[in-house]
């Protein structure tokens, strides 16, 4: 697996604190992903981004986490398996579809959610695909 390039942390303690707070916020939103319309993948990747710039300890914990670490390592390495892509795409379609049909009354917001869903599925499917055999331990 290719190692991620070293990240230069900002010198400003204030900026590192802002990055850390944003990492905590993103991680909290990732834990709420069981709610319709809240994605896990996006928030986990953002949390890793912010922790890499603020806290080595939290970044290491997140990357080695049994669930979130797999997402990050898959994103950083040679791509996702077909199974992961299908599962993620289905989760996007189901959560946004539920939101569009049950929770949202505005036609404009429904159209926006539909476009976001199309983009999200395209983004997931456009990531590199790796074989199931090379995915052991990830």
C-alpha positions, 0 to 999 in steps of 0.5 A: 500500500502506498504511504500518504505523503507527509502533511505539513501542519500549520504553525498557528495553534489557532488554525490547528485548533480549528482543523481539530474542531472540524475533524471532531465535527466531521467524525461526529457527523459520520457517526450520525450516518444512519440518518437519511441524507448523512453520508459516512464516506465524505465525513470520514475522509474530511475528518482524516484530512483535518486530523492530518493537519492538527493531531497525529494521535487522532489521525493515527487512531482514525486510520487504524479504526476497524471501520473508518480506517478501511474507508480511508485506506481504500480511498488512499490506496488502489481504490475500492472493490466492486462490492464497496462501490455497490454498497456505497452507491446503494446507501446514497440512493436509499438515503437520498431517495428516502429524504426526497420522497418522505422528508422533503416537500419542495420540488426544488430541494428534491431536484437538488438532492437528486443531482447531488445523488447522481454526482455522489454515485458518479464519484463513487463509481469513478474511483479506481476499482481493485480486485477482491483478492487484493483487499484482504486486511482492508 
